[in-house]
Amino acid sequence: MIRGNTALRKSLLPRLQLFEWHELAWFPETFRNAITEVLRVLCLRMRVQDVIAPVLERLLEETRTDRVVDLCSGAGGPIVAIQERFAAAGHPIFVLLTDKFPNVAAFRLAEATGGGYIRGLGEAVDAVAVPEYAAGVRTLFNAFHHFPPKGARAILADAYRRRQPIAIFEITERSLFNTASNFVLSFATMLILLPATRARRAAWWWFTYALPLLPAAFGWDAFVSCMRSYTAEEFDRLKKGLEDDSYSWRNGKVLVPGSPIAITYFLGVPQVFDN
């Protein structure tokens, strides 16, 4: 991204709940997998895991758990790289990958390299209805904006009701500059990063370089992601009434090194009592 004019970067647009191609049930699975795979590669290239991992590590320590339930996992996103980082440091965490439209091939690849610490669910899991057996820190990486206010609050309310920690990370923001530039930048990103993806399909190449439908869909989804993003003030309204002496919320931002991009995070933290 280009740094751009400060005033443009701070100017917020009204939030619009538009659609994203890759979340539509009828959208071809192979196209959806191409988009989530490029997103995975983009996150790795930007090394967002390096700035997210310390935030997640503190939450895991504070809530005394070594388990993560990753919601809306896509192709694995940053959580797989974070798990590898923790394992290399001698503190492995157990990760459960879930999605409403599970990318089973990507999940199996993650399992194969996870040393037994990663499991991917092949059945659909809606982030607003997490299975009772899935306990641990719930994570959403660049996915919370997909949900309209009612669904977003339901995600927060379920974590609060069941006293489960939750960590939400968002790389998008609703600034005028980001929203206006994201379509073009993301269109180009698909063209550049497709060769670095895994399990490439012939259809991916054809619909990227011969007939660029995938870059157009990727660009549209990036534009809409910005238009759907929640501000800290809007998050405060979403969580209203969902806190007490034993459950609190906090938020903050971390900068991606070498770029002007800031990742916003929202954390739900249950108090852990000594036995």
HUQUIQUI-V632273 format. One record per pair of residues at least 24 apart in sequence whose ideal C-beta (glycine too) atoms are under 10 Angstrom apart, sorted by the first residue. I is the first residue (numbers start at 1). J is the second residue. Records with the same first field share a line. If there is no record, write none. Layout:
# HUQUIQUI-V632273
I->J, J
This chain:
# HUQUIQUI-V632273
1->46, 177, 178, 181, 182, 185, 256, 259, 260, 261
2->177, 181, 185, 260
3->177, 259, 260, 261
4->175, 176, 177, 178, 180, 181, 260
5->176, 177
6->177
7->175, 176, 177
8->175, 176, 177, 178, 179, 180, 181
9->173, 175, 176, 177, 178, 181, 260
10->173, 175, 176, 177
11->174, 175, 176, 177, 179, 180
12->173, 174, 175, 176, 179, 229, 231, 233
13->174, 175, 176, 178, 179, 180, 226, 227, 229
14->174, 227
15->145, 148, 149, 174, 226, 227, 228, 229, 230, 231, 234
16->174, 179, 224, 226, 227, 228
17->145, 146, 147, 148, 149, 151, 224, 227, 228
18->220, 221, 223, 224, 225, 227, 228
19->146, 220, 221, 224, 228
20->145, 146, 217, 218, 220, 221, 222, 223, 224, 225, 228
21->213, 214, 216, 217, 218, 220, 221, 224
22->74, 101, 146, 217, 218, 220, 221
23->72, 100, 101, 143, 146, 221, 224
24->101
25->100, 101
27->101, 217
28->203, 207
29->101, 102, 103, 104, 105
30->201, 202, 203, 204, 207, 214
31->201, 203, 204, 207, 213, 214, 217, 218
32->74, 75, 99, 101, 103, 217
33->74, 75, 101, 103, 104, 105, 106, 197, 199, 201, 204
34->75, 190, 194, 197, 199, 200, 201, 203, 204, 205, 207, 208, 214, 217, 218
35->74, 75, 186, 190, 204, 214, 215, 217, 218, 221, 222
36->72, 73, 74, 75, 76, 77, 99, 101, 103, 106, 197
37->74, 75, 76, 103, 105, 106, 193, 194, 196, 197, 198, 199, 200, 201, 204
38->74, 75, 186, 189, 190, 191, 192, 193, 194, 196, 197, 204, 208, 214, 215, 218
39->74, 75, 76, 77, 78, 141, 142, 171, 186, 189, 190, 193, 218, 221, 222
40->73, 74, 75, 76, 77, 78, 80, 81, 103, 106, 110, 141, 193, 196, 197, 198
41->75, 189, 192, 193, 194, 195, 196, 197, 198
42->77, 142, 171, 186, 189, 190, 192, 193, 196, 218, 222
43->74, 75, 76, 77, 78, 79, 80, 81, 141, 142, 171, 256
44->76, 77, 78, 80, 81, 193, 196
45->189, 192, 193, 196
46->78, 171, 256, 257, 258, 259, 261, 263
47->78, 81, 256, 257, 258, 259
48->77, 78, 81, 82, 141, 142, 169, 171, 254, 256, 259, 261, 263
49->77, 78, 79, 80, 81, 82, 83, 84, 85, 141
50->78, 81, 82, 85, 254, 256, 257
51->78, 169, 253, 254, 255, 256, 257, 261, 262, 263, 265
52->77, 78, 79, 81, 82, 85, 139, 141, 167, 169, 171, 254, 256, 263, 265
53->78, 79, 81, 82, 83, 85, 86, 89
54->82, 254
55->167, 169, 252, 254, 263, 265, 267
56->82, 86, 93, 137, 139, 165, 167, 169, 265, 267
57->82, 85, 86, 89, 91, 93
58->167, 267, 269
59->137, 139, 165, 166, 167, 250, 265, 267, 268, 269
60->86, 91, 93, 136, 137, 165, 167
61->91
62->137, 165, 267, 269, 270, 271, 272
63->136, 137, 163, 164, 165, 267, 268, 269, 270, 271, 272
64->165, 272, 274
65->93, 94, 135, 136, 137, 164, 165, 272
66->91, 92, 93, 94, 95, 117, 136, 137
67->93, 94, 95, 96, 117, 134, 135, 136, 137
68->93, 94, 95, 96, 97, 117, 118, 134, 136, 137, 138, 139, 165, 167
69->94, 95, 96, 97, 98, 121, 125, 127, 130, 131, 133, 134, 135, 136, 137, 138, 139, 164, 165, 166
70->95, 96, 97, 98, 99, 110, 118, 120, 125, 134, 136, 137, 138, 139, 140, 141, 143, 167
71->96, 97, 98, 99, 100, 125, 126, 127, 128, 130, 134, 138, 139, 140, 141, 143, 144, 155, 166, 168
72->97, 98, 99, 100, 101, 125, 126, 127, 139, 140, 141, 142, 143, 144, 146, 147, 155
73->97, 98, 99, 100, 102, 103, 106, 107, 110, 120, 121, 125, 139, 140, 141, 143
74->99, 101, 102, 103, 106, 141, 142, 143
75->99, 103, 105, 106, 107, 109, 110, 197, 198, 199
76->103, 106, 107, 109, 110, 111, 113, 114, 118, 120, 141, 198
77->106, 110, 139, 140, 141, 142, 143, 169
78->139, 141, 142, 169, 171, 263
79->110, 118, 139, 141, 169
80->106, 107, 109, 110, 111, 113, 114, 118, 120
82->139, 141
83->110, 113, 114, 115, 117, 118
84->110, 113, 114, 115, 117, 118
86->117
87->114, 115, 117, 118
92->116, 117, 118
93->117, 118, 136, 137
94->118, 119, 136
95->119, 120, 136, 137, 139
96->120, 121, 125, 130, 131, 133, 134, 135, 136, 138
97->121, 122, 125
98->122, 123, 124, 125, 126, 127, 130, 131, 134, 138
99->123, 124, 125, 126, 127, 143
100->124, 125, 126, 127, 128, 129, 143, 146
101->125
103->199
105->198, 199
106->198, 199
109->198, 199
126->151, 154, 155
127->151, 152, 154, 155, 158
128->152, 153, 154, 155, 156, 157, 158
129->154, 155, 158
130->155, 158, 159, 162, 164, 166
132->162
134->162, 164
135->162, 163, 164, 165
136->164, 165
137->164, 165, 166, 167, 267, 268, 269
138->162, 164, 165, 166, 167, 168, 268
139->165, 166, 167, 168, 169
140->166, 167, 168, 169, 170, 266
141->167, 168, 169, 170, 171, 263
142->168, 169, 170, 171, 172, 225, 229, 263
143->168, 169, 170, 225
144->168, 169, 170, 172, 228, 229, 230, 235, 238, 264, 266
145->170, 171, 172, 173, 174, 224, 225, 226, 227, 228, 229, 230
146->221, 224, 225, 228
147->228, 230, 238
148->228
149->230, 234, 237, 238
150->238
152->228, 230, 234, 235, 238, 239
153->237, 238, 239, 240, 241, 242
154->238
155->238, 268
156->235, 238, 239, 240, 242, 243, 249, 266, 268
157->238, 239, 241, 242
158->242
159->239, 242, 247, 249, 268, 269, 270
160->239, 241, 242, 243, 244, 246, 247, 249, 268, 270
161->242, 247
162->270
163->246, 247, 268, 270, 271, 272
164->247, 268, 270
165->247, 267, 268, 269, 270, 272
166->249, 266, 267, 268, 269, 270
167->265, 266, 267, 268, 269
168->230, 235, 251, 264, 265, 266, 267, 268
169->254, 263, 264, 265, 266, 267
170->225, 228, 229, 230, 235, 253, 262, 263, 264, 265, 266
171->225, 226, 229, 256, 261, 262, 263, 264
172->222, 223, 224, 225, 226, 227, 228, 229, 230, 261, 263, 264
173->225, 226, 229, 230, 231, 253, 261, 262, 263, 264
174->225, 226, 227, 228, 229, 230, 231, 234
175->226, 229
176->226
177->226, 260
178->222, 223, 225, 226, 227, 229, 260, 261
179->222, 223, 224, 225, 226, 227, 229
180->223, 226
181->222, 223, 226
182->219, 220, 221, 222, 223, 224, 225, 226, 227
183->215, 216, 218, 219, 220, 221, 222, 223, 224, 226
184->219, 222, 223
185->219, 222, 223
186->215, 216, 217, 218, 219, 220, 221, 222, 223, 225
187->212, 214, 215, 216, 217, 218, 219, 220, 222, 223
188->215, 218, 219
189->215, 218, 219, 222
190->214, 215, 216, 217, 218, 219, 222
191->215, 218
193->218
194->218
229->264
230->264, 266
231->264
232->264, 266
235->264, 266
236->266
238->266
239->266, 268
242->268
243->268, 269
244->271
245->271
246->270, 271, 272, 273
247->271
